[in-house]
Amino acid sequence: MNLAGWNPIREMSTLQNHFNRLFDDARHNMPVDDAISAWAPAADICENENELILQADLPGLDPKQIDIRVENNVLTIRGERHLERNFEGDTFHRIERSFGKFVRSFTLSTSVDGDKIRASYKNGVLTVTLPKAEQAKPKRIQIAAAAAMFLAVALLSLMFMPAVTLAAADETYVWNGELVALDQKAHTITVKSMVVGNALDEFKNFKPGDRVLLGWSGFDKYANAINHALRFDAGKKLENRFMFPAEFVAFDAPTRYATFKAQIPADGVAKIQSLKPGEWVTATSPHGASSENQPIVSIKPYVGSAAATN
């Protein structure tokens, strides 16, 4: 029997295509956001009256190499699993186990007590227990008789009032990118981010300097990767979510990363001016028409960068 030689580039490309399709199908049902990483360990989150509990499958890792942080009510787990070549002299015909760096980020559904968070690792499973803050625990409130009567009258009044539409405040979302360059005088940043889905073909239609609309694959307030790239039309009102205009710089098809330039707030320059090219940033962008004039409303070093940890 003839064994076909292992082609790592073909295998990784096939794996990436499967992942892209799965992500596009499932992202609208996922209550979490993953930062860009080489692989994503599976995780479960449950909640009871007093705490949140997360369990993640992380076999083959040294617990000392797992970094767990909670910041702005977002739990982030990162680490790295190395490919160990224990069979010196042999030829690999298939490598299916995931390895490399990973980052998982989860938006917590309630406030937690950061001083009481605890973690354990047993049989390849990481367990993180996050006790709820006292103000987040449910409390039963008794309604006084007079208050109950007032509430009933107020509800009846509302039933017969004409409908009023309230304008909601502009929503925002966050995304991550690798720093390429920062122009402090012009207040512009050049970054590159992962590309998936239709954008893999759409980016081939642009040349450096073109004005483009970047559509992101996202859920709730978090975006993961660019999945659409359209030519910007100044005469057309921008109403889509997870989309903002930028200047196209380059697209690297083999690595599936697109480089683009966008305006940042003046106060954002000071926050990231210590970063070096290759370090990561976290940017906040508005949904809809607001993004035309200000595609990025705030920017800071990514939590894993040197500037963020110093």
SELOVO-644392 format. One record per residue (C-alpha): residue number from 1; residue in one letter; x, y, z. Coordinates in steps of 0.1 Angstrom, whole numbers, plus 5000, padded with zeros to 4 digits. Example, Ala and Ser with C-alpha at 12.3 -4.5 7.8 and 13.67 -1.06 7.14 Angstrom:
# residues 2
<node num="1" residu="a" X="5123" Y="4955" Z="5078"/>
<node num="2" residu="s" X="5137" Y="4989" Z="5071"/>
# end
This chain:
# residues 310
<node num="1" residu="m" X="5000" Y="5000" Z="5000"/>
<node num="2" residu="n" X="5014" Y="5034" Z="4990"/>
<node num="3" residu="l" X="5012" Y="5062" Z="5017"/>
<node num="4" residu="a" X="5007" Y="5097" Z="5004"/>
<node num="5" residu="g" X="5032" Y="5122" Z="5018"/>
<node num="6" residu="w" X="5019" Y="5146" Z="5044"/>
<node num="7" residu="n" X="5014" Y="5182" Z="5030"/>
<node num="8" residu="p" X="5011" Y="5205" Z="5060"/>
<node num="9" residu="i" X="5001" Y="5235" Z="5039"/>
<node num="10" residu="r" X="4972" Y="5216" Z="5023"/>
<node num="11" residu="e" X="4961" Y="5202" Z="5056"/>
<node num="12" residu="m" X="4961" Y="5236" Z="5074"/>
<node num="13" residu="s" X="4943" Y="5252" Z="5045"/>
<node num="14" residu="t" X="4916" Y="5225" Z="5046"/>
<node num="15" residu="l" X="4913" Y="5229" Z="5084"/>
<node num="16" residu="q" X="4910" Y="5267" Z="5081"/>
<node num="17" residu="n" X="4882" Y="5263" Z="5054"/>
<node num="18" residu="h" X="4862" Y="5240" Z="5077"/>
<node num="19" residu="f" X="4867" Y="5264" Z="5106"/>
<node num="20" residu="n" X="4855" Y="5294" Z="5086"/>
<node num="21" residu="r" X="4823" Y="5276" Z="5075"/>
<node num="22" residu="l" X="4816" Y="5265" Z="5110"/>
<node num="23" residu="f" X="4822" Y="5299" Z="5124"/>
<node num="24" residu="d" X="4799" Y="5316" Z="5098"/>
<node num="25" residu="d" X="4771" Y="5292" Z="5106"/>
<node num="26" residu="a" X="4774" Y="5293" Z="5144"/>
<node num="27" residu="r" X="4785" Y="5328" Z="5154"/>
<node num="28" residu="h" X="4750" Y="5342" Z="5157"/>
<node num="29" residu="n" X="4742" Y="5315" Z="5184"/>
<node num="30" residu="m" X="4775" Y="5319" Z="5203"/>
<node num="31" residu="p" X="4774" Y="5340" Z="5235"/>
<node num="32" residu="v" X="4812" Y="5344" Z="5236"/>
<node num="33" residu="d" X="4839" Y="5360" Z="5216"/>
<node num="34" residu="d" X="4873" Y="5344" Z="5207"/>
<node num="35" residu="a" X="4903" Y="5365" Z="5201"/>
<node num="36" residu="i" X="4923" Y="5355" Z="5171"/>
<node num="37" residu="s" X="4944" Y="5323" Z="5180"/>
<node num="38" residu="a" X="4958" Y="5292" Z="5164"/>
<node num="39" residu="w" X="4931" Y="5269" Z="5180"/>
<node num="40" residu="a" X="4902" Y="5273" Z="5204"/>
<node num="41" residu="p" X="4897" Y="5247" Z="5232"/>
<node num="42" residu="a" X="4861" Y="5238" Z="5239"/>
<node num="43" residu="a" X="4845" Y="5253" Z="5270"/>
<node num="44" residu="d" X="4813" Y="5250" Z="5291"/>
<node num="45" residu="i" X="4799" Y="5278" Z="5314"/>
<node num="46" residu="c" X="4772" Y="5272" Z="5340"/>
<node num="47" residu="e" X="4757" Y="5295" Z="5366"/>
<node num="48" residu="n" X="4740" Y="5290" Z="5399"/>
<node num="49" residu="e" X="4727" Y="5315" Z="5425"/>
<node num="50" residu="n" X="4762" Y="5322" Z="5439"/>
<node num="51" residu="e" X="4788" Y="5317" Z="5412"/>
<node num="52" residu="l" X="4797" Y="5311" Z="5375"/>
<node num="53" residu="i" X="4817" Y="5280" Z="5367"/>
<node num="54" residu="l" X="4838" Y="5276" Z="5335"/>
<node num="55" residu="q" X="4853" Y="5243" Z="5324"/>
<node num="56" residu="a" X="4877" Y="5241" Z="5294"/>
<node num="57" residu="d" X="4893" Y="5211" Z="5278"/>
<node num="58" residu="l" X="4931" Y="5217" Z="5279"/>
<node num="59" residu="p" X="4948" Y="5183" Z="5278"/>
<node num="60" residu="g" X="4986" Y="5182" Z="5276"/>
<node num="61" residu="l" X="4993" Y="5216" Z="5291"/>
<node num="62" residu="d" X="5013" Y="5226" Z="5321"/>
<node num="63" residu="p" X="4990" Y="5246" Z="5344"/>
<node num="64" residu="k" X="5019" Y="5270" Z="5349"/>
<node num="65" residu="q" X="5016" Y="5279" Z="5312"/>
<node num="66" residu="i" X="4979" Y="5288" Z="5314"/>
<node num="67" residu="d" X="4972" Y="5325" Z="5320"/>
<node num="68" residu="i" X="4937" Y="5335" Z="5334"/>
<node num="69" residu="r" X="4926" Y="5371" Z="5337"/>
<node num="70" residu="v" X="4893" Y="5390" Z="5344"/>
<node num="71" residu="e" X="4892" Y="5426" Z="5331"/>
<node num="72" residu="n" X="4861" Y="5448" Z="5325"/>
<node num="73" residu="n" X="4839" Y="5418" Z="5331"/>
<node num="74" residu="v" X="4856" Y="5397" Z="5304"/>
<node num="75" residu="l" X="4873" Y="5364" Z="5314"/>
<node num="76" residu="t" X="4903" Y="5356" Z="5292"/>
<node num="77" residu="i" X="4922" Y="5323" Z="5291"/>
<node num="78" residu="r" X="4954" Y="5320" Z="5271"/>
<node num="79" residu="g" X="4982" Y="5296" Z="5268"/>
<node num="80" residu="e" X="5002" Y="5275" Z="5243"/>
<node num="81" residu="r" X="5004" Y="5238" Z="5236"/>
<node num="82" residu="h" X="5037" Y="5227" Z="5219"/>
<node num="83" residu="l" X="5040" Y="5201" Z="5192"/>
<node num="84" residu="e" X="5064" Y="5175" Z="5207"/>
<node num="85" residu="r" X="5084" Y="5155" Z="5182"/>
<node num="86" residu="n" X="5091" Y="5124" Z="5203"/>
<node num="87" residu="f" X="5096" Y="5101" Z="5173"/>
<node num="88" residu="e" X="5130" Y="5113" Z="5160"/>
<node num="89" residu="g" X="5138" Y="5099" Z="5125"/>
<node num="90" residu="d" X="5102" Y="5090" Z="5117"/>
<node num="91" residu="t" X="5080" Y="5107" Z="5092"/>
<node num="92" residu="f" X="5046" Y="5121" Z="5102"/>
<node num="93" residu="h" X="5018" Y="5112" Z="5078"/>
<node num="94" residu="r" X="4991" Y="5131" Z="5097"/>
<node num="95" residu="i" X="4989" Y="5156" Z="5126"/>
<node num="96" residu="e" X="4953" Y="5161" Z="5138"/>
<node num="97" residu="r" X="4958" Y="5173" Z="5173"/>
<node num="98" residu="s" X="4956" Y="5211" Z="5178"/>
<node num="99" residu="f" X="4987" Y="5229" Z="5190"/>
<node num="100" residu="g" X="5001" Y="5264" Z="5192"/>
<node num="101" residu="k" X="4989" Y="5295" Z="5210"/>
<node num="102" residu="f" X="4952" Y="5300" Z="5220"/>
<node num="103" residu="v" X="4931" Y="5327" Z="5235"/>
<node num="104" residu="r" X="4895" Y="5324" Z="5246"/>
<node num="105" residu="s" X="4875" Y="5354" Z="5259"/>
<node num="106" residu="f" X="4841" Y="5352" Z="5275"/>
<node num="107" residu="t" X="4818" Y="5381" Z="5284"/>
<node num="108" residu="l" X="4805" Y="5373" Z="5319"/>
<node num="109" residu="s" X="4767" Y="5375" Z="5324"/>
<node num="110" residu="t" X="4770" Y="5392" Z="5358"/>
<node num="111" residu="s" X="4795" Y="5410" Z="5380"/>
<node num="112" residu="v" X="4820" Y="5388" Z="5399"/>
<node num="113" residu="d" X="4842" Y="5391" Z="5430"/>
<node num="114" residu="g" X="4877" Y="5393" Z="5415"/>
<node num="115" residu="d" X="4894" Y="5386" Z="5449"/>
<node num="116" residu="k" X="4876" Y="5352" Z="5453"/>
<node num="117" residu="i" X="4881" Y="5337" Z="5418"/>
<node num="118" residu="r" X="4898" Y="5303" Z="5420"/>
<node num="119" residu="a" X="4910" Y="5279" Z="5393"/>
<node num="120" residu="s" X="4920" Y="5242" Z="5393"/>
<node num="121" residu="y" X="4934" Y="5218" Z="5367"/>
<node num="122" residu="k" X="4927" Y="5180" Z="5368"/>
<node num="123" residu="n" X="4928" Y="5153" Z="5341"/>
<node num="124" residu="g" X="4933" Y="5179" Z="5313"/>
<node num="125" residu="v" X="4903" Y="5200" Z="5324"/>
<node num="126" residu="l" X="4906" Y="5236" Z="5336"/>
<node num="127" residu="t" X="4879" Y="5247" Z="5361"/>
<node num="128" residu="v" X="4875" Y="5284" Z="5369"/>
<node num="129" residu="t" X="4850" Y="5293" Z="5396"/>
<node num="130" residu="l" X="4839" Y="5329" Z="5397"/>
<node num="131" residu="p" X="4818" Y="5339" Z="5428"/>
<node num="132" residu="k" X="4792" Y="5366" Z="5421"/>
<node num="133" residu="a" X="4796" Y="5400" Z="5436"/>
<node num="134" residu="e" X="4771" Y="5407" Z="5464"/>
<node num="135" residu="q" X="4753" Y="5433" Z="5444"/>
<node num="136" residu="a" X="4748" Y="5408" Z="5415"/>
<node num="137" residu="k" X="4730" Y="5382" Z="5437"/>
<node num="138" residu="p" X="4692" Y="5381" Z="5434"/>
<node num="139" residu="k" X="4673" Y="5399" Z="5462"/>
<node num="140" residu="r" X="4636" Y="5397" Z="5469"/>
<node num="141" residu="i" X="4620" Y="5431" Z="5472"/>
<node num="142" residu="q" X="4586" Y="5435" Z="5489"/>
<node num="143" residu="i" X="4562" Y="5460" Z="5474"/>
<node num="144" residu="a" X="4543" Y="5481" Z="5498"/>
<node num="145" residu="a" X="4505" Y="5484" Z="5493"/>
<node num="146" residu="a" X="4506" Y="5521" Z="5484"/>
<node num="147" residu="a" X="4535" Y="5515" Z="5460"/>
<node num="148" residu="a" X="4516" Y="5486" Z="5444"/>
<node num="149" residu="m" X="4486" Y="5508" Z="5438"/>
<node num="150" residu="f" X="4507" Y="5535" Z="5422"/>
<node num="151" residu="l" X="4524" Y="5510" Z="5400"/>
<node num="152" residu="a" X="4490" Y="5497" Z="5388"/>
<node num="153" residu="v" X="4478" Y="5532" Z="5380"/>
<node num="154" residu="a" X="4510" Y="5539" Z="5361"/>
<node num="155" residu="l" X="4507" Y="5508" Z="5340"/>
<node num="156" residu="l" X="4471" Y="5516" Z="5331"/>
<node num="157" residu="s" X="4482" Y="5551" Z="5320"/>
<node num="158" residu="l" X="4509" Y="5537" Z="5298"/>
<node num="159" residu="m" X="4484" Y="5514" Z="5281"/>
<node num="160" residu="f" X="4465" Y="5543" Z="5267"/>
<node num="161" residu="m" X="4494" Y="5566" Z="5259"/>
<node num="162" residu="p" X="4504" Y="5569" Z="5222"/>
<node num="163" residu="a" X="4534" Y="5549" Z="5213"/>
<node num="164" residu="v" X="4567" Y="5569" Z="5215"/>
<node num="165" residu="t" X="4599" Y="5557" Z="5198"/>
<node num="166" residu="l" X="4630" Y="5564" Z="5218"/>
<node num="167" residu="a" X="4663" Y="5568" Z="5199"/>
<node num="168" residu="a" X="4688" Y="5543" Z="5213"/>
<node num="169" residu="a" X="4724" Y="5554" Z="5219"/>
<node num="170" residu="d" X="4749" Y="5543" Z="5193"/>
<node num="171" residu="e" X="4762" Y="5508" Z="5201"/>
<node num="172" residu="t" X="4798" Y="5498" Z="5197"/>
<node num="173" residu="y" X="4818" Y="5467" Z="5194"/>
<node num="174" residu="v" X="4855" Y="5457" Z="5199"/>
<node num="175" residu="w" X="4879" Y="5440" Z="5176"/>
<node num="176" residu="n" X="4917" Y="5431" Z="5177"/>
<node num="177" residu="g" X="4944" Y="5437" Z="5152"/>
<node num="178" residu="e" X="4982" Y="5435" Z="5149"/>
<node num="179" residu="l" X="5000" Y="5469" Z="5148"/>
<node num="180" residu="v" X="5018" Y="5477" Z="5116"/>
<node num="181" residu="a" X="5024" Y="5514" Z="5119"/>
<node num="182" residu="l" X="5012" Y="5545" Z="5139"/>
<node num="183" residu="d" X="5012" Y="5580" Z="5124"/>
<node num="184" residu="q" X="5010" Y="5602" Z="5155"/>
<node num="185" residu="k" X="5007" Y="5635" Z="5136"/>
<node num="186" residu="a" X="4979" Y="5623" Z="5113"/>
<node num="187" residu="h" X="4962" Y="5602" Z="5141"/>
<node num="188" residu="t" X="4960" Y="5571" Z="5119"/>
<node num="189" residu="i" X="4969" Y="5535" Z="5126"/>
<node num="190" residu="t" X="4978" Y="5508" Z="5102"/>
<node num="191" residu="v" X="4968" Y="5473" Z="5114"/>
<node num="192" residu="k" X="4963" Y="5438" Z="5100"/>
<node num="193" residu="s" X="4935" Y="5414" Z="5109"/>
<node num="194" residu="m" X="4924" Y="5379" Z="5100"/>
<node num="195" residu="v" X="4902" Y="5374" Z="5069"/>
<node num="196" residu="v" X="4875" Y="5347" Z="5065"/>
<node num="197" residu="g" X="4846" Y="5338" Z="5043"/>
<node num="198" residu="n" X="4837" Y="5359" Z="5012"/>
<node num="199" residu="a" X="4864" Y="5385" Z="5020"/>
<node num="200" residu="l" X="4891" Y="5361" Z="5009"/>
<node num="201" residu="d" X="4880" Y="5366" Z="4973"/>
<node num="202" residu="e" X="4867" Y="5402" Z="4977"/>
<node num="203" residu="f" X="4901" Y="5416" Z="4988"/>
<node num="204" residu="k" X="4916" Y="5405" Z="4955"/>
<node num="205" residu="n" X="4896" Y="5433" Z="4937"/>
<node num="206" residu="f" X="4913" Y="5462" Z="4955"/>
<node num="207" residu="k" X="4946" Y="5480" Z="4951"/>
<node num="208" residu="p" X="4965" Y="5500" Z="4978"/>
<node num="209" residu="g" X="4949" Y="5533" Z="4986"/>
<node num="210" residu="d" X="4913" Y="5522" Z="4978"/>
<node num="211" residu="r" X="4886" Y="5532" Z="5002"/>
<node num="212" residu="v" X="4868" Y="5501" Z="5014"/>
<node num="213" residu="l" X="4841" Y="5490" Z="5038"/>
<node num="214" residu="l" X="4852" Y="5463" Z="5062"/>
<node num="215" residu="g" X="4825" Y="5439" Z="5074"/>
<node num="216" residu="w" X="4833" Y="5419" Z="5105"/>
<node num="217" residu="s" X="4821" Y="5385" Z="5117"/>
<node num="218" residu="g" X="4808" Y="5394" Z="5151"/>
<node num="219" residu="f" X="4783" Y="5387" Z="5179"/>
<node num="220" residu="d" X="4769" Y="5411" Z="5205"/>
<node num="221" residu="k" X="4797" Y="5436" Z="5212"/>
<node num="222" residu="y" X="4827" Y="5416" Z="5199"/>
<node num="223" residu="a" X="4841" Y="5410" Z="5164"/>
<node num="224" residu="n" X="4864" Y="5382" Z="5154"/>
<node num="225" residu="a" X="4876" Y="5385" Z="5118"/>
<node num="226" residu="i" X="4869" Y="5404" Z="5085"/>
<node num="227" residu="n" X="4843" Y="5384" Z="5064"/>
<node num="228" residu="h" X="4833" Y="5411" Z="5038"/>
<node num="229" residu="a" X="4852" Y="5438" Z="5019"/>
<node num="230" residu="l" X="4832" Y="5462" Z="4998"/>
<node num="231" residu="r" X="4841" Y="5493" Z="4978"/>
<node num="232" residu="f" X="4831" Y="5524" Z="4998"/>
<node num="233" residu="d" X="4803" Y="5545" Z="4983"/>
<node num="234" residu="a" X="4803" Y="5580" Z="4999"/>
<node num="235" residu="g" X="4768" Y="5586" Z="4985"/>
<node num="236" residu="k" X="4753" Y="5556" Z="5002"/>
<node num="237" residu="k" X="4743" Y="5558" Z="5039"/>
<node num="238" residu="l" X="4760" Y="5532" Z="5060"/>
<node num="239" residu="e" X="4735" Y="5514" Z="5082"/>
<node num="240" residu="n" X="4750" Y="5479" Z="5086"/>
<node num="241" residu="r" X="4763" Y="5466" Z="5119"/>
<node num="242" residu="f" X="4799" Y="5454" Z="5123"/>
<node num="243" residu="m" X="4811" Y="5475" Z="5094"/>
<node num="244" residu="f" X="4833" Y="5506" Z="5090"/>
<node num="245" residu="p" X="4853" Y="5524" Z="5062"/>
<node num="246" residu="a" X="4891" Y="5522" Z="5060"/>
<node num="247" residu="e" X="4919" Y="5526" Z="5035"/>
<node num="248" residu="f" X="4931" Y="5493" Z="5019"/>
<node num="249" residu="v" X="4968" Y="5487" Z="5022"/>
<node num="250" residu="a" X="4975" Y="5450" Z="5013"/>
<node num="251" residu="f" X="4961" Y="5415" Z="5014"/>
<node num="252" residu="d" X="4983" Y="5384" Z="5021"/>
<node num="253" residu="a" X="4964" Y="5354" Z="5007"/>
<node num="254" residu="p" X="4987" Y="5327" Z="5021"/>
<node num="255" residu="t" X="4984" Y="5339" Z="5057"/>
<node num="256" residu="r" X="4948" Y="5353" Z="5052"/>
<node num="257" residu="y" X="4955" Y="5387" Z="5068"/>
<node num="258" residu="a" X="4944" Y="5421" Z="5054"/>
<node num="259" residu="t" X="4963" Y="5453" Z="5062"/>
<node num="260" residu="f" X="4943" Y="5485" Z="5064"/>
<node num="261" residu="k" X="4946" Y="5521" Z="5077"/>
<node num="262" residu="a" X="4920" Y="5540" Z="5098"/>
<node num="263" residu="q" X="4916" Y="5572" Z="5117"/>
<node num="264" residu="i" X="4919" Y="5570" Z="5156"/>
<node num="265" residu="p" X="4910" Y="5596" Z="5183"/>
<node num="266" residu="a" X="4937" Y="5620" Z="5193"/>
<node num="267" residu="d" X="4937" Y="5607" Z="5228"/>
<node num="268" residu="g" X="4942" Y="5572" Z="5215"/>
<node num="269" residu="v" X="4977" Y="5580" Z="5203"/>
<node num="270" residu="a" X="4992" Y="5583" Z="5238"/>
<node num="271" residu="k" X="4977" Y="5550" Z="5248"/>
<node num="272" residu="i" X="4994" Y="5530" Z="5221"/>
<node num="273" residu="q" X="5025" Y="5550" Z="5212"/>
<node num="274" residu="s" X="5047" Y="5527" Z="5232"/>
<node num="275" residu="l" X="5037" Y="5496" Z="5212"/>
<node num="276" residu="k" X="5060" Y="5481" Z="5187"/>
<node num="277" residu="p" X="5050" Y="5467" Z="5153"/>
<node num="278" residu="g" X="5039" Y="5432" Z="5158"/>
<node num="279" residu="e" X="5021" Y="5439" Z="5191"/>
<node num="280" residu="w" X="4983" Y="5438" Z="5193"/>
<node num="281" residu="v" X="4957" Y="5465" Z="5199"/>
<node num="282" residu="t" X="4920" Y="5464" Z="5209"/>
<node num="283" residu="a" X="4899" Y="5489" Z="5191"/>
<node num="284" residu="t" X="4862" Y="5500" Z="5196"/>
<node num="285" residu="s" X="4841" Y="5509" Z="5166"/>
<node num="286" residu="p" X="4805" Y="5522" Z="5163"/>
<node num="287" residu="h" X="4777" Y="5505" Z="5144"/>
<node num="288" residu="g" X="4760" Y="5522" Z="5115"/>
<node num="289" residu="a" X="4764" Y="5557" Z="5101"/>
<node num="290" residu="s" X="4785" Y="5569" Z="5130"/>
<node num="291" residu="s" X="4814" Y="5549" Z="5117"/>
<node num="292" residu="e" X="4817" Y="5570" Z="5085"/>
<node num="293" residu="n" X="4832" Y="5600" Z="5104"/>
<node num="294" residu="q" X="4848" Y="5581" Z="5132"/>
<node num="295" residu="p" X="4855" Y="5544" Z="5124"/>
<node num="296" residu="i" X="4874" Y="5539" Z="5157"/>
<node num="297" residu="v" X="4862" Y="5557" Z="5188"/>
<node num="298" residu="s" X="4888" Y="5543" Z="5212"/>
<node num="299" residu="i" X="4919" Y="5522" Z="5211"/>
<node num="300" residu="k" X="4943" Y="5506" Z="5236"/>
<node num="301" residu="p" X="4970" Y="5479" Z="5239"/>
<node num="302" residu="y" X="4956" Y="5444" Z="5237"/>
<node num="303" residu="v" X="4956" Y="5428" Z="5272"/>
<node num="304" residu="g" X="4984" Y="5404" Z="5261"/>
<node num="305" residu="s" X="5008" Y="5431" Z="5249"/>
<node num="306" residu="a" X="5038" Y="5443" Z="5268"/>
<node num="307" residu="a" X="5024" Y="5478" Z="5271"/>
<node num="308" residu="a" X="4992" Y="5465" Z="5287"/>
<node num="309" residu="t" X="5010" Y="5444" Z="5313"/>
<node num="310" residu="n" X="5037" Y="5468" Z="5323"/>
# end
